[in-house]
Structure formats: structure tokens, C-alpha cells
Amino acid sequence: MDRKFLTSKHPLWNANIANWEFYIRSYLGGNDYKNGYYLHRYILESPEEYDQRIRHTPVDNHCKNVVQIYTSFLWRVPPTRDYGSLDGDPQLESFINDADLDGRSFNTVMREVQMNASIYGNCWVVVDKPQTNTKTRAEELQQDIRPYISIYTPENIVNWNYRRATSGRFYLDMLLLVEDINADRAIVKLFTEESIATYEVEDYEKEYADGEAKLIEEVPNPIGRIPAVNVYNLRGNKRPIGISDLADVAFLQQSIYNDYSEKEQLIRLANHPSLVKTPNVEASAGAGSIIEIPEDLQSDLKPYIIQPSGQNLDGIMKCIQNKIDAIDRITHMGSVRGTSGNQISSGIALQTEFQLLNAKLSEKADYLENSEDQIWSLFAMWQDKDWDGQVDYPDTFDVRDWANDLQFLQMAKSSGIKSETFNKELDKQIAEAVIDDDQMIKTINDEIDSARGLRGQFRTTEVEGQTVGGEEEETN
């Protein structure tokens, strides 16, 4: 294989690699973010001063918070699966419990896939099967030779090609990925419909290097299809590039990061003013310090202090808060991420934001559902079967504000409406807002239905199977 082809990059990869690196650093935060050097550099600022400012500037990681909130909602209720003809396959249970041959369950792997897709916009899943010399299915079962999942983020998928079938559908007919890389060489895998080849390429990152491309292994592709699925977060306008949840949030986070640097500099300068003096003046910093000046010093050269006003600090804080509000507005998380100081008070606005968040989560779940169908189809092909099962992700995500709902229900409860049915229904909804156990809720609802009821101002009792109205007044 030509070395130039193995080191080639797709134009869309070249156009998006900088954004992908920015998104993953914004999500990881910490030193990964600081090493990206996302602080704006001052004019005439030395490298040492710039590095010191980076070390002193904290990172308020909104990107990680947004991704984790989306993930927690999406996986709060796991998807349901009907495996169809695969049900009963002895290798199915092993695959579900250890999908990546690293001990992680299929749900755990799909959760990681979803998080990567949320960060990058899309994530690749390769469903492969180890090559073996076994001749029977029984020998495969004995050695646990079965399909498994490998996850690749877009940085590792360096080249690809789509072709249109006679039916009009686009399909993948070439995929080039970097499996491992270091300073000296890279392991590159080339998938085609006919074969799966693995190469070792020397000096991979050097464009015009004279290194060799050595074929390590090449095996036939028994399923006649590239076993890769591109899992979208949201579809973009270029195949196979998706839209990241951090496309706007990451830049707002960078702006907040720079604002924190300005705030730190302002506090530092306001509390520790700069002293302007001639070289002959002896001065030391700190409280109660003494400044000695020559007796013959000219009056216009006497030392003085430059101290900026701290009034701009409030403006910077308001600017940061406005950007945080913008992040909440973009991600529809104002009520989820908000604190008591800036929660949305309007019930209509709160309900509308919940509906927008629910719609976004439902769209993301639809893409996951479609991608998982393709993954199971590849699994079935490796098992010489057809996928006729079904995957169902939740269609709606209940993101109600239970604290406000509980307050509203308690107010309705104290309204004094003399209706047995009304009060029982309120009791059930209050229990549902407090208890998060379906079996316990069912027990509580049965107890509420079987409890003594109210009729006007009288309490009903049961005597030998007959209900008799008593004269005892209701006591609260």
C-alpha cells in the first residue's frame, strides 16, 4: 500500500480537527484546558508572565456540566431491547455483559459513545470479530470468539469515502483510522468491503518522511460491509460530521475564562498597587514599609503609587453572569443549572424551557436509537443472522421541577376543597413527587384508595361491611 495514501487526511478532517481539539479540551478542563493556551495574550507580555497568568486563572467548566446533565437525563431510564431471532444466542449475553472485551457492559459502552458524540458531534463505533482458526461454532463458543465494540473519536478517523448505491442510499466503502500513534510510528487500519488490513507506518506525522509502511496483517472481510457505525449527536450539513453540543458553549466558556483572568489581575493590582520611583530611591513592599529618597531629589521625581480603581470588578462579574445565562439559554438548562438567585419565576417560562429541553433530548435519543439498530445489525451479520429485533429509547424525558410542583400541590391541599376524590388524587401526586420507587408508589396509592374518606364535615367508617356516617367532626 502506498505510504502517501495511508498518511492522507480527508479535507473535512483537516477543516474540523482544530475544533475537535478545542471541544475535548473544553470538556476535560484542568491542565488539558490550560495547556491549550486559550487566554488572550497581552501586548508586550513575556512568555513567563503569560504562563504565570495561566496558572493563576481558574477554569469554570460549563462544558462538562452541560454534557453530564444531558447524559444523566438520557440514561436515567435505560432503553428497552427486543433481540428477535438473536434471543437465545449463547454469545449474546456475553456481548451484553462485556461489549468491548474490557469488562464494560453494552449500556456502559453506549453511554460513553453518547458522551463522545455530545462532545465532538459524532463518534465512530466499529463492530469487529477476532480472526480464529476454529472450524465449528462450538469451538468459537468454547474460546469466547465473538463480536466486540471499539470506540473511535473523530480525531482517529482520518479518511473515508461514501458511495451512492443504485437505490440512491449512500454507503461507506472505505475507512482509514489510526489505532495507535507515537513519535516513531503509527498503527493504521484500512477497512474496505473486501478486506481489513493493518499497517505500521514509520514517522507518520512527518508529511514528507521517507519512513516505510509495513503490512502487519490483512484478512478478508467476511461480511462484505465496513463494520463501522457513525453515531451522530445531531446531523450536520457535511457527511459524516455532526454538530457538537459544545459548538457555542465552548467559546462562551473561553470568554468567561478570560474574564476570570481580568478579574484576578484587577484584584491583584487593586490590592497591590505599583510603585513608580527612580533607581536611587530605596523602597520595600508591605504594610508599614519605609521609602528613603535622596535629599536632593527633584520634586517632580518623587515616587508615587499607581493603583487602578476596583469599580470595574462589578462590571466584570455582571458580564460573567450574562455569559452564564447565555449558556443556560443555549442549552435550555436555565431551570436545571440555575441557582436560587436566578431561577425562572414564571410558570409559563419554566414550562416552555422544560419542553425545549425535552425536545432536544428526544432528538438525541432518536439518533442513538437509529445508531444502535445499525450496531445490532452488524452484530447479527457477524453471527450469520439477520437483525429483526427492535431498540426503543424513551420518547419523552420528564424534567419537571418537583420542588415547585410539591409546593403547588401543598397549596392545593390546604385550599379546603371538600372532595374525597380530589384529596386522594392530591395525596397520590405528592407521594409521586417525593418517592422515587415505582413499587413503593403502588403500595402508597393502594393505601390511599383504601383509607377512610371524607364526606362534607363527617368521617365515614365501616361496620361489618356497611358504611355508616358518624357524628364525629373532622380534626386537622
N, C-alpha and C positions, 0 to 999 in steps of 0.2 A: 504494500500500500504506500502511496506517495506521502512523504512526510508533510508536504505542504498542505495536503487535504486534511490530515489528522490534526494539524495545528490551526486550521482555518476557523474563523468565527462568523456566525451569521450576522448580517448588518443590524438586525433588531437586537441581537445580544450586545453589540458594540454601543448601540444607542441607549440601552437601558441599564448596563452594568453599574454605572455611577449611581443611578437612583436606587438600585437594589442594595448596594453597599451602604448608602445613606439610610435606607429604611431599616436594615438589620442592626446597624449601629445605634439608631434612634431607639429601637426596641430593647436592645441589650443594656444601654446606658453604661454607667460606671466608667472604667478605664477604656472600654471599647469606644464609647462615645467621645471621651476626651482625646483619645488618640486620633480621632477623625479631624481634629483641629477646626471645629465649626464656629469658634469665636472669631468675630471680625478683628482684624489686626489694626492697631493704631498706626498712624503715620509716625515714622522715626522710632517706633517701638523695637527694642532689641530682641533677639530670639530668647535670651534669658528672661527678660521681663514678660514676654508673651507666654512662655512656659509656666512662669510663676503665676500669672493671671489665670491660666487654665487650671492649675492645681487648686487655686483658691475659689473657683467658681463651681457651685453645686449644680447638679442636673436634676430638674424636676421632671421625672419620666412619665409623661402623659401617654406616650405611645404604648408602653407596656400595659398601662392601666386600661386603655381602650380595648386592646386585643384580648386581654384576660377577661374583661367583662363580656365581650361578645362570645368568647368561648364558653364561659360559665353558663350563659343563657342557652346556647346551642346544645350543650351536652348535659343540661340539667335533667332532661328526660332522654335517655338513650333511644336510638332508632330501633324499630322492630323489623325483623327479617324473616321471610319465608323462603327457605332454601330450595324448595321444589324438589326436583329429582336428585339434587345433591344431598338431600337429607338422608342420613344413614351412611354416607361415605365415611369410612374409618379415618380418613385423613382430614376430614372437615373439622372435627373437634380439635385436633392437634393444631390446625391452622388458626382457628379462632382463639385458642389459648396462647399461641406463640406465633404471631403472624410474621415477625421479622427475623426469626431464628435468634433472637436476643432476649427472649423471655417476656416480651410485651404482648398483651392481648390485642385483638383486632381493633377493638374500640379505642384503646390507648394509642395505637398507631394512627388511626383515622383522626383522633383528636390532634395529634402532632401535625398531621397533614393539613388540617384545617387552620391551625395556628400559623403554619408557614405560608399558606395561601393568603391568609389575612395580612401578613407582613409584606410579602413580595407581590401579591396579586394573583399568583398561581404557584402550584407546586406539582412536581412530577412524581408519579408512583410507577415503579417497574415491578411487574409480577413475573419472576423468573423461577426456574426449577433446576436444581443441580443436575449435572450430567452424571450418569451412572452406567455401570456395566451389567446391571441386573436385567434378567430376561423375563421375569414374571412380576405381576402386581404384588404377589405375596412377598417377594424379596424386597420390593420397594417399601412395603408396609413394615417389614422387619427392620429395615435400616432407616426408617422415617424419611424417605426421599419424597419430598412433596414440594408444591409451590410455596414461595415466600415473597414478602414485600420488601423492596428497597425504596427509600425516600431520597429524592434529589431536589435540591433547591435550584432556582433558575441560573445561579452563577455556574453550576456544574454542567448544565445542558448548553453546550457551546454552539451546536449546529443541528439543523433539522431540515426536513423537506416534506411538504404536503403535495399530494397529487389528487386530482379530481377523478373519481370513478365514472363509469358510463352512466351510473344512476344520478350523477350530479353531486354525490356526497364526497367531501374531502376526507382523505385518509393519510396517515403518516407512513411514508415509505423509506425514511432514513432518519436515524437519530444518532448523534455523536455526543458522548458525555465523558467528562473527566471524573474518574472514580477515585483517584488519589494523586496528589501532587506534592513535590518538594523542590528544593533548589536545583537538584540534579536531573530529575526525571519525573515523568507523569505516566500513570496508567490510564489509558484511553480505551473506551469501549465503543464499538461501532455496531449498531443494530440495523439490519436490513430485513426484508421479507424472506430472504434466502438463508442468511447466516447471522451468527453473533460472534464477533471477533474481538479479541483483547490484545492491545499493543502496549509496548513500553517505548516511550518517546523520550530521548535524551534532550536536555536543555529545552524543555517545552516552551518556556516563557520567552525565549530568545527567538525573535521572528526570523532572523537570517542566520541561525546557528547551523553548524554542519553536523549536528547530532544525528544518530540513527533512529529509525523506527523499527523495532523488532517485534515480530508477531509472537505472542505468547501462546495463544490458543484460538482456534476457530472451529466452531461447531455448527452443524446445520440448525436452522430454525424450524423445529418440528410443527409449530402451529401456523406457519406461513403468514404471520402477522407480527408487527412490532409490539411486544408485550408492555407497552407504556401507556399510562393514562395521565393526561394533563388536567389537574384539579384546579378549577377556577375559583377565585374568591368572587369576583364579578368579571364578566367578559369585557375586554377592551375592544378597540377598533382594529387591532392587528393580531392575527393569529400567530402564535399561541400566547400572547402577552395579556395578562389580566390587570385589573385595577386594584391597587392596594388600599386597605383601609387607612393607611398612614400617608397617602399621597398629599394631603393637605395638613394633617395633624403634625407630621414630622417637621414641616417648615415653621409652623407656629411654635412648636417646642424649641426649635433652634432660636427663634426670635426671643422667646422667654429666657432661654439660656444666656443670650447676650444681655438682656435686661438685668438678669441677676448679677452679671459681671459689672454692669454700670452701677448697680445699687451697692455692690461690695466696694467698688472704687470710691463712690461718693461717701459712704460711711467712713472708710479708711481716711480719706482726705479731710473730711469734716472734723474727725476726732484727732487727727494728727496733721496739723497744718504744716505747710512748707516754710522754712526759714530762708530768707534772702539776705545774704551777707557777703562782705568782701573776704578774701582769703586770710587777711590779718586778724579778723575777728575770731575770738575763741568762744565757742558755744557748745553746749551739750543738751541733748533732748531729755524730756521727762519733767515731772512736776517739781517746781522749786529750783529749776536749773538757773545758773548764772551766766550771763553773757558779758564778756570782757571785751571792750573796744579800745583802740589806741586813743590817747588824749588829743592827738592832732587830727583825728578823723574828721573829714568834711561832713557838714550837717546833712548834705543830700545823699551821703553814702551810709547813713546809719542803717543797721539791719531792721528788717520788718518782716511780718508774717503774712503769707498768702493763705487764706482759709476760705474755701468755697461755701456757699450757703447750702444748708441742708433742706431747704424748702422744696427742692426738686424731688426729694425722696417720695413724697406723697404722689407726685405725678407718675413716677416710675411704678409705684405699687398699683395705682389705678390702671396703668397701661397693661401690666401683667395680668390683672384680674379681667380686663376686657378680652385679652387673648385666651385666657382660660374659658371664659364664657363663649368665645367663638368656637373653641374645640368642642364644648358641650353641645353647641348648636349644630355643628357639622355632623357630629356622631349621634345626635338625638339622645344624649345622655344627661341632659341638664338635671332631670329629677333623680337619676341613678347616681351620678357622681357628685351632685350638689350637696352643700353643707347647709346648716340651719340658717346661715346668713343670706344665702342667695337662692333658696328654693323657689320654684314657681308657685305662686299662691293661687292663681286662677285655676279652678277645677277644669274648665274647658281647655285651657292651655296645657294643663297636665295630661288630660286625656288625649289630646291631639299628639303630644310628643310621644306618649306611650304607643299610639297607633303607628306613628312613623318608625319608631324603633322596632315594633313588631313586624312591620312590612319589610324592613331591611333584613331582620333575622330570618324571616320566611324565605326571602330571595336567596340568602346564603345557604339555607338548608336545602333548597331545591337544587342548587349546584352540587352540593355534597351528595345528595340522593342520586343525581344523574351520574356522577363520577363513580360512586360505589357500585352502581349497576354495571358499569364498564369493568371495574376491578373483578367483580364476581364472574363476569363473562370470560375474562382471561383465565381466572382460576379454573373454571369449568373446561375451557379449551385444553389446558394442561392435563386435565383428568380425562380427556377424550369424551367429554359430555357437552351438552348444550345447557346454557343458563336459562331456566324457566321460572326462576324464583322472583321475589319482589322485595324491595327495600323501601321502608316508609319512615321518613323523618317527620317530626312534628310539623304541622302546618301553621300553627299559631303558638305564640310564646306569651304566656300570661305574665305581664310585667306590671301588675297592679301595685299601687302604693298601699300596702297593707296597713301601715300606721295611720294614714288618713282615712282609709276605709273603716278601720276599727273605731276611730273617733266619731265618724259619721254614724256608724251602727249604734254606738253607745248613746249618742244624742237621740236617735230614733227610738231607742229602747226607753229612754226617760220621757218620751213625749206623752205617755199615759194613754195610749190608744187601747181601748178595751176590746181586744180581739185575740182569741186564743190562737188562731192560725197565724196571725201577724207576729205575735210574740214568739211562737215556736220557730218561725222562719228566721226571725232575727237571731235567736239563740244559735241556730244552725250556722248562720253566716259568721257570727262571732267566733264560734268554735273553729270554723274553717280558716279564719284569719289568724288564729293563734296556734293551732295544732297542724303539724306537717306530717301526718301519718294517716294514710287512707283507711286502714283497718280501724284505727282508733276513732277516726271521724265517723265511720259507720256505726260503731258502738255508741258513740255520743248521740248521734241522730236517733238511734233506736230508743235510747233512754229519754230523749226529749219527747218523742212521739208517745211514749208510754207513761209520761209523767202526768200528774193531776193538772187539769186545765182550769181556766178562769171563765166564769160566766157573769159578766157585769161585775157586781161587787161581791159575788158569792163564790165560794170554793166548792167544787164538785168532788164527791167521794164515791167509792164503790163499796157496796154492801151486798155480799152474796151474789155478785154478778149483776146487781142493779145499781144505777147511778141515782143518787139522792142529793138534792140541793140542801146544803147546811146553812145555818143562820150565822156561822162564824164569819166575821169580816176579814177581808184580805189584809194581811200585815206585810209591810215592805221590809 
